[in-house]
Amino acid sequence: MFDAADDAVGVPAEIVDEITWYMREREVSRADLAGAMGVSPGRVSQILSGGERLTQRTLASVLAALG
């Protein structure tokens, strides 16, 4: 059975740009985001680099952590 939450996707630059813009506007640091997600700041850097394939679940976690 297909589970969209586990489907790996490349993160388009537009999505990363929107996330980083939102973080900048609300003065959320990568360390802040990492704490809210329960991951290391290095993991947040990997996510925001846009160069790796991520699950929709990870992207949902980023968005939930940002509120």
C-alpha positions in Angstrom: 0.0 0.0 0.0 1.3 3.5 -0.9 2.0 5.8 2.1 2.5 9.3 1.0 4.1 10.2 4.3 7.0 7.9 3.5 7.5 9.0 -0.1 11.0 10.4 -0.5 11.1 13.7 -2.4 13.7 16.1 -3.3 13.2 19.5 -1.7 12.7 22.1 -4.3 14.6 25.3 -3.8 11.4 27.3 -3.6 10.3 25.3 -0.5 13.7 25.8 1.2 13.6 29.5 0.3 10.1 29.8 1.9 11.2 28.0 5.1 14.4 30.1 5.5 12.4 33.3 4.8 9.8 32.4 7.4 12.6 31.6 9.9 14.3 34.9 9.2 11.1 36.9 9.5 10.3 35.3 12.8 13.9 35.2 14.1 14.0 31.5 14.4 17.5 30.1 14.3 18.5 26.7 13.0 19.2 25.7 16.7 15.7 26.9 17.6 14.2 24.8 14.8 16.4 21.8 15.8 15.2 22.0 19.4 11.6 22.2 18.3 12.0 19.2 16.0 14.1 17.2 18.5 17.0 16.8 16.1 20.6 18.3 15.9 21.3 21.7 14.3 23.4 19.7 11.8 20.3 17.8 10.8 18.5 21.0 10.2 21.4 22.2 8.0 21.1 19.0 6.0 17.4 19.6 5.6 17.7 23.2 4.6 20.5 22.5 2.1 17.9 21.2 -0.3 20.4 18.8 -1.7 19.2 15.6 -0.1 16.1 13.5 -0.5 13.7 13.8 2.4 10.4 12.2 3.4 7.2 14.1 3.4 7.1 13.2 7.1 10.4 15.2 7.7 9.0 18.2 5.8 5.8 18.0 7.8 8.0 17.9 11.0 9.7 21.1 9.9 6.4 22.9 9.2 4.9 21.7 12.5 8.0 22.9 14.5 7.6 26.3 12.8 4.0 26.5 13.8 
